[in-house]
């Protein structure tokens, strides 16, 4: 039995701001930007390999590509049958990246607790919390995008 796709269920234009999971683009950008700002405002002891570089790379990568992804949806360039799968794949990769970055940031925050000032520690804790919130947002977006992909 062959299945036919009766239409493209991805929103275009301003409908992006009224449909789930696409409404999650805005909190993903805000929380991702906060991770980026919080990690950038902390100091790390001079070490040969800086593990926070991965956290920064993930936050910048996801911020830039989520912005591009949002613009693709806003301008209606998401036509065709491959877009629901690409949407699911991108958000799954972003969720995995953010999970790894959040774990690394948490490990560093615990390790540097005794060595950093109170304000520095609070910034690191806030970065950990925001990284896990970003992970959760991307996971929710992935699940809802996969459900939409399945029904399209």
Contact map, one row per residue, 1 for C-alpha under 8 A:
11100000000000000000000000000000000000000000000000000000000000000000000000000000000000000000000000000000000000000000000000000000000000000000000000000000
11110000000000000000000000000000000000000000000000000000000000000000000000000000000000000000000000000000000000000000000000000000000000000000000000000000
11111000000000000000000000000000000000000000000000000000000000000000000000000000000000000000000000000000000000000000000000000000000000000000000000000000
01111100000000000000000000000000000000000000000000000000000000000000000000000000000000000000000000000000000000000000000000000000000000000000000000000000
00111111000000000000000000000000000000000000000000000000000000000000000000000000000000000000000000000000000000000000000000000000000000000000000000000001
00011111000000000000000000000000000000000000000000000000000000000000000000000000000000000000000000000000000000000000000000000000000000000000000000000001
00001111100000000000000000000000000000000000000000000000000000000000000000000000000000000000000000000000000000000000000000000000000000000000000000000001
00001111110000000000000000000000000000000000000000000000000000000000000000000011100000000000000000000000000000000000000000000000000000000000000000000001
00000011111000000000000000000000000000000000000000000000000000000000000000000000000000000000000000000000000000000000000000000000000000000000000000010001
00000001111100000000000000000000000000000000000000000000000000000000000010000100001100000000000000000000000000000000000000000000000000000000000000000000
00000000111110110010000000000000000000000000000000000000000000000000000010010000000000000000000000000000000000000000000000000000000000000000000000000000
00000000011111110000000000000000000000000000000000000000000000000000000011111100000000000000000000000000000000000000000000000000000000000000000000000000
00000000001111110000000000000000000000000000000000000000000000000000000011110000000000000000000000000000000000000000000000000000000000000000000000000000
00000000000111111100000000000000000000000000000000000000000000000000000001000000000000000000000000000000000000000000000000000000000000000000000000000000
00000000001111111110000000000000000000000000000000000000000000000000000000000000000000000000000000000000000000000000000000000000000000000000000000000000
00000000001111111110011000000000000000000000000000000000000000000000000011000000000000000000000000000000000000000000000000000000000000000000000000000000
00000000000001111110011000000000000000000000000000000000000000000000000000000000000000000000000000000000000000000000000000000000000000000000000000000000
00000000000001111111011000000000000000000000000000000000000000000000000000000000000000000000000000000000000000000000000000000000000000000000000000000000
00000000001000111111111000000000000000000000000000000000000000000000000000000000000000000000000000000000000000000000000000000000000000000000000000000000
00000000000000000111111100000000000000000000000000000000000000000000000000000000000000000000000000000000000000000000000000000000000000000000000100000000
00000000000000000011111100000000000000000000000000000000000000000000000000000000000000000000000000000000000000000000000000000000000000000001100110000000
00000000000000011111111110000000000000000000000000000000000000000000000000000000000000000000000000000000000000000000000000000000000000000000100000000000
00000000000000011111111111000000000000000000000000000000000000000000000000000000000000000000000000000000000000000000000000000000000000000000000000000000
00000000000000000001111111110000000000000000000000000000000000000000000000000000000000000000000000000000000000000000000000000000000000001000100000000000
00000000000000000000011111111000000000000000000000000000000000000100010000000000000000000000000000000000000000000000000000000000000000000000000000000000
00000000000000000000001111111100000000000000000000000000000000000000000000000000000000000000000000000000000000000000000000000000000000000000000000000000
00000000000000000000000111111110000000000000000000000000000000000000000000000000000000000000000000000000000000000000000000000000000000001000000000000000
00000000000000000000000111111111000000000000000000000000000000100100000000000000000000000000000000000000000000000000000000000000000001001100000000000000
00000000000000000000000011111111100000000000000000000000000000100110000000000000000000000000000000000000000000000000000000000000000000000000000000000000
00000000000000000000000001111111110000000000000000000000000000000000000000000000000000000000000000000000000000000000000000000000000000000000000000000000
00000000000000000000000000111111111000000000000000000000000000000000000000000000000000000000000000000000000000000000000000000000011011000000000000000000
00000000000000000000000000011111111100000000000000000000001101100000000000000000000000000000000000000000000000000000000000000000011001000000000000000000
00000000000000000000000000001111111110000000000000000000001100100000000000000000000000000000000000000000000000000000000000000000000000000000000000000000
00000000000000000000000000000111111111000000000000000000000000000000000000000000000000000000000000000000000000000000000000000010010000000000000000000000
00000000000000000000000000000011111111100000000000000000001000000000000000000000000000000000000000000000000000000000000000000011011000000000000000000000
00000000000000000000000000000001111111110000000000000001001100000000000000000000000000000000000000000000000000000000000000000000000000000000000000000000
00000000000000000000000000000000111111111000000000000000000000000000000000000000000000000000000000000000000000000000000000000000000000000000000000000000
00000000000000000000000000000000011111111100000000000000000000000000000000000000000000000000000000000000000000000000000000110110000000000000000000000000
00000000000000000000000000000000001111111100000000010011000000000000000000000000000000000000000000000000000000000000000000110010000000000000000000000000
00000000000000000000000000000000000111111110000000000001000000000000000000000000000000000000000000000000000000000000000000000000000000000000000000000000
00000000000000000000000000000000000011111110000000000000000000000000000000000000000000000000000000000000000000000000000000100000000000000000000000000000
00000000000000000000000000000000000001111111000000000000000000000000000000000000000000000000000000000000000000000000000100110000000000000000000000000000
00000000000000000000000000000000000000011111100000000000000000000000000000000000000000000000000000000000000000000000000100000000000000000000000000000000
00000000000000000000000000000000000000000111111001000000000000000000000000000000000000000000000000000000000000000000000000000000000000000000000000000000
00000000000000000000000000000000000000000011111000000000000000000000000000000000000000000000000000000000000000000000000000000000000000000000000000000000
00000000000000000000000000000000000000000001111101000000000000000000000000000000000000000000000000000000000000000000000000000000000000000000000000000000
00000000000000000000000000000000000000000001111111000000000000000000000000000000000000000000000000000000000000000000000000000000000000000000000000000000
00000000000000000000000000000000000000000000011111000000000000000000000000000000000000000000000000000000000000000000000000000000000000000000000000000000
00000000000000000000000000000000000000000000001111100000000000000000000000000000000000000000000000000000000000000000000000000000000000000000000000000000
00000000000000000000000000000000000000000001011111111000000000000000000000000000000000000000000000000000000000000000000000000000000000000000000000000000
00000000000000000000000000000000000000000000000011111110000000000000000000000000000000000000000000000001000000000000000000000000000000000000000000000000
00000000000000000000000000000000000000100000000001111111000000000000000000000000000000000000000000000001100000000000000000000000000000000000000000000000
00000000000000000000000000000000000000000000000001111111100000000000000000000000000000000000000000000000000000000000000000000000000000000000000000000000
00000000000000000000000000000000000000000000000000111111110000000000000000000000000000000000000000001000000000000000000000000000000000000000000000000000
00000000000000000000000000000000000000100000000000111111111000000000000000000000000000000000000001001101100000000000000000000000000000000000000000000000
00000000000000000000000000000000000100110000000000011111111100000000000000000000000000000000000000000000000000000000000000000000000000000000000000000000
00000000000000000000000000000000000000000000000000001111111110000000000000000000000000000000000000000000000000000000000000000000000000000000000000000000
00000000000000000000000000000000000000000000000000000111111111000000000000000000000000000000000011001000000000000000000000000000000000000000000000000000
00000000000000000000000000000001101100000000000000000011111111100000000000000000000000000000000001000000000000000000000000000000000000000000000000000000
00000000000000000000000000000001100100000000000000000001111111110000000000000000000000000000000000000000000000000000000000000000000000000000000000000000
00000000000000000000000000000000000000000000000000000000111111111000000000000000000000000000000000000000000000000000000000000000000000000000000000000000
00000000000000000000000000000001000000000000000000000000011111111100000000000000000000000000010000000000000000000000000000000000000000000000000000000000
00000000000000000000000000011001100000000000000000000000001111111110000000000000000000000000000000000000000000000000000000000000000000000000000000000000
00000000000000000000000000000000000000000000000000000000000111111111000000000000000000000000000000000000000000000000000000000000000000000000000000000000
00000000000000000000000000000000000000000000000000000000000011111111100000000000000000000000000000000000000000000000000000000000000000000000000000000000
00000000000000000000000010011000000000000000000000000000000001111111110000000000000000000000000000000000000000000000000000000000000000000000000000000000
00000000000000000000000000001000000000000000000000000000000000111111111000000000000000000000000000000000000000000000000000000000000000000000000000000000
00000000000000000000000000000000000000000000000000000000000000011111111100000000000000000000000000000000000000000000000000000000000000000000000000000000
00000000000000000000000000000000000000000000000000000000000000001111111110000000000000000000000000000000000000000000000000000000000000000000000000000000
00000000000000000000000010000000000000000000000000000000000000000111111111000000000000000000000000000000000000000000000000000000000000000000000000000000
00000000000000000000000000000000000000000000000000000000000000000011111111100000000000000000000000000000000000000000000000000000000000000000000000000000
00000000000000000000000000000000000000000000000000000000000000000001111111111100000000000000000000000000000000000000000000000000000000000000000000000000
00000000011110010000000000000000000000000000000000000000000000000000111111111100000000000000000000000000000000000000000000000000000000000000000000000000
00000000000111010000000000000000000000000000000000000000000000000000011111111000000000000000000000000000000000000000000000000000000000000000000000000000
00000000000110000000000000000000000000000000000000000000000000000000001111111000000000000000000000000000000000000000000000000000000000000000000000000000
00000000001110000000000000000000000000000000000000000000000000000000000111111110000000000000000000000000000000000000000000000000000000000000000000000000
00000000000100000000000000000000000000000000000000000000000000000000000111111110000000000000000000000000000000000000000000000000000000000000000000000000
00000000010100000000000000000000000000000000000000000000000000000000000110011111001000000000000000000000000000000000000000000000000000000000000000000000
00000001000000000000000000000000000000000000000000000000000000000000000000011111101000000000000000000000000000000000000000000000000000000000000000000000
00000001000000000000000000000000000000000000000000000000000000000000000000000111111000000000000000000000000000000000000000000000000000000000000000000000
00000001000000000000000000000000000000000000000000000000000000000000000000000011111100000000000000000000000000000000000000000000000000000000000000000000
00000000000000000000000000000000000000000000000000000000000000000000000000000001111111000000000000000000000000000000000000000000000000000000000000000000
00000000010000000000000000000000000000000000000000000000000000000000000000000111111111100000000000000000000000000000000000000000000000000000000000000000
00000000010000000000000000000000000000000000000000000000000000000000000000000000111111110000000000000000000000000000000000000000000000000000000011011001
00000000000000000000000000000000000000000000000000000000000000000000000000000000011111111000000000000000000000000000000000000000000000000000000001001000
00000000000000000000000000000000000000000000000000000000000000000000000000000000011111111100000000000000000000000000000000000000000000000000000000000000
00000000000000000000000000000000000000000000000000000000000000000000000000000000001111111110000000000000000000000000000000000000000000000000010010000000
00000000000000000000000000000000000000000000000000000000000000000000000000000000000111111111000000000000000000000000000000000000000000000000111011001000
00000000000000000000000000000000000000000000000000000000000000000000000000000000000011111111100000000000000000000000000000000000000000000000010000000000
00000000000000000000000000000000000000000000000000000000000000000000000000000000000001111111110000000000000000000000000000000000000000000000000000000000
00000000000000000000000000000000000000000000000000000000000000000000000000000000000000111111111000000000000000000000000000000000000000000110110000000000
00000000000000000000000000000000000000000000000000000000000000000000000000000000000000011111111100000000000000000000000000000000000000000110010000000000
00000000000000000000000000000000000000000000000000000000000000000000000000000000000000001111111110000000000000000000000000000000000000000000000000000000
00000000000000000000000000000000000000000000000000000000000001000000000000000000000000000111111111000000000000000000000000000000000000100100000000000000
00000000000000000000000000000000000000000000000000000000000000000000000000000000000000000011111111100000000000000000000000000000000001110110010000000000
00000000000000000000000000000000000000000000000000000000000000000000000000000000000000000001111111110000000000000000000000000000000000100000000000000000
00000000000000000000000000000000000000000000000000000000010000000000000000000000000000000000111111111000000000000000000000000000000000000000000000000000
00000000000000000000000000000000000000000000000000000010011000000000000000000000000000000000011111111100000000000000000000000000001101100000000000000000
00000000000000000000000000000000000000000000000000000000000000000000000000000000000000000000001111111110000000000000000000000000001100100000000000000000
00000000000000000000000000000000000000000000000000000000000000000000000000000000000000000000000111111111000000000000000000000000000000000000000000000000
00000000000000000000000000000000000000000000000000000110010000000000000000000000000000000000000011111111100000000000000000000000001000000000000000000000
00000000000000000000000000000000000000000000000000000010000000000000000000000000000000000000000001111111110000000000000000000001101100100000000000000000
00000000000000000000000000000000000000000000000000000000000000000000000000000000000000000000000000111111111000000000000000000001000000000000000000000000
00000000000000000000000000000000000000000000000000110010000000000000000000000000000000000000000000011111111100000000000000000000000000000000000000000000
00000000000000000000000000000000000000000000000000010010000000000000000000000000000000000000000000001111111110000000000000010011000000000000000000000000
00000000000000000000000000000000000000000000000000000000000000000000000000000000000000000000000000000111111111000000000000001001000000000000000000000000
00000000000000000000000000000000000000000000000000000000000000000000000000000000000000000000000000000011111111100000000000000000000000000000000000000000
00000000000000000000000000000000000000000000000000000000000000000000000000000000000000000000000000000001111111110000000000000000000000000000000000000000
00000000000000000000000000000000000000000000000000000000000000000000000000000000000000000000000000000000111111111000000010011001000000000000000000000000
00000000000000000000000000000000000000000000000000000000000000000000000000000000000000000000000000000000011111111000000000000000000000000000000000000000
00000000000000000000000000000000000000000000000000000000000000000000000000000000000000000000000000000000001111111100000000000000000000000000000000000000
00000000000000000000000000000000000000000000000000000000000000000000000000000000000000000000000000000000000111111111000010000000000000000000000000000000
00000000000000000000000000000000000000000000000000000000000000000000000000000000000000000000000000000000000011111111000010000000000000000000000000000000
00000000000000000000000000000000000000000000000000000000000000000000000000000000000000000000000000000000000000111111000000000000000000000000000000000000
00000000000000000000000000000000000000000000000000000000000000000000000000000000000000000000000000000000000000011111100000000000000000000000000000000000
00000000000000000000000000000000000000000000000000000000000000000000000000000000000000000000000000000000000000011111110110000000000000000000000000000000
00000000000000000000000000000000000000000000000000000000000000000000000000000000000000000000000000000000000000000011111110000000000000000000000000000000
00000000000000000000000000000000000000000000000000000000000000000000000000000000000000000000000000000000000000000001111111000000000000000000000000000000
00000000000000000000000000000000000000000000000000000000000000000000000000000000000000000000000000000000000000000000111111100000000000000000000000000000
00000000000000000000000000000000000000000110000000000000000000000000000000000000000000000000000000000000000000000001111111110000000000000000000000000000
00000000000000000000000000000000000000000000000000000000000000000000000000000000000000000000000000000000000010011001111111111000000000000000000000000000
00000000000000000000000000000000000000000000000000000000000000000000000000000000000000000000000000000000000000000000011111111100000000000000000000000000
00000000000000000000000000000000000001101100000000000000000000000000000000000000000000000000000000000000000000000000001111111110000000000000000000000000
00000000000000000000000000000000000001100100000000000000000000000000000000000000000000000000000000000000100010000000000111111111000000000000000000000000
00000000000000000000000000000000000000000000000000000000000000000000000000000000000000000000000000000000010010000000000011111111100000000000000000000000
00000000000000000000000000000000000001000000000000000000000000000000000000000000000000000000000000000000000000000000000001111111110000000000000000000000
00000000000000000000000000000000011001100000000000000000000000000000000000000000000000000000000000000000100000000000000000111111111000000000000000000000
00000000000000000000000000000000001000000000000000000000000000000000000000000000000000000000000000000110110010000000000000011111111100000000000000000000
00000000000000000000000000000000000000000000000000000000000000000000000000000000000000000000000000000100000000000000000000001111111110000000000000000000
00000000000000000000000000000011011000000000000000000000000000000000000000000000000000000000000000000000000000000000000000000111111111000000000000000000
00000000000000000000000000000011001000000000000000000000000000000000000000000000000000000000000001101100000000000000000000000011111111100000000000000000
00000000000000000000000000000000000000000000000000000000000000000000000000000000000000000000000001100100000000000000000000000001111111110000000000000000
00000000000000000000000000000010000000000000000000000000000000000000000000000000000000000000000000000000000000000000000000000000111111111000000000000000
00000000000000000000000000010011000000000000000000000000000000000000000000000000000000000000001001000000000000000000000000000000011111111100000000000000
00000000000000000000000000000000000000000000000000000000000000000000000000000000000000000000011101100100000000000000000000000000001111111110000000000000
00000000000000000000000000000000000000000000000000000000000000000000000000000000000000000000001000000000000000000000000000000000000111111111000000000000
00000000000000000000000100110000000000000000000000000000000000000000000000000000000000000000000000000000000000000000000000000000000011111111100000000000
00000000000000000000000000010000000000000000000000000000000000000000000000000000000000000011011000000000000000000000000000000000000001111111110000000000
00000000000000000000000000000000000000000000000000000000000000000000000000000000000000000011001000000000000000000000000000000000000000111111111000000000
00000000000000000000100000000000000000000000000000000000000000000000000000000000000000000000000000000000000000000000000000000000000000011111111100000000
00000000000000000000110100000000000000000000000000000000000000000000000000000000000000010010000000000000000000000000000000000000000000001111111110000000
00000000000000000000000000000000000000000000000000000000000000000000000000000000000000111011001000000000000000000000000000000000000000000111111111000000
00000000000000000000000000000000000000000000000000000000000000000000000000000000000000010000000000000000000000000000000000000000000000000011111111100000
00000000000000000001100000000000000000000000000000000000000000000000000000000000000000000000000000000000000000000000000000000000000000000001111111110000
00000000000000000000100000000000000000000000000000000000000000000000000000000000000100110000000000000000000000000000000000000000000000000000111111111000
00000000000000000000000000000000000000000000000000000000000000000000000000000000000110010000000000000000000000000000000000000000000000000000011111111100
00000000000000000000000000000000000000000000000000000000000000000000000000000000000000000000000000000000000000000000000000000000000000000000001111111110
00000000100000000000000000000000000000000000000000000000000000000000000000000000000100000000000000000000000000000000000000000000000000000000000111111111
00000000000000000000000000000000000000000000000000000000000000000000000000000000000110010000000000000000000000000000000000000000000000000000000011111111
00000000000000000000000000000000000000000000000000000000000000000000000000000000000000000000000000000000000000000000000000000000000000000000000001111111
00000000000000000000000000000000000000000000000000000000000000000000000000000000000000000000000000000000000000000000000000000000000000000000000000111111
00001111100000000000000000000000000000000000000000000000000000000000000000000000000100000000000000000000000000000000000000000000000000000000000000011111
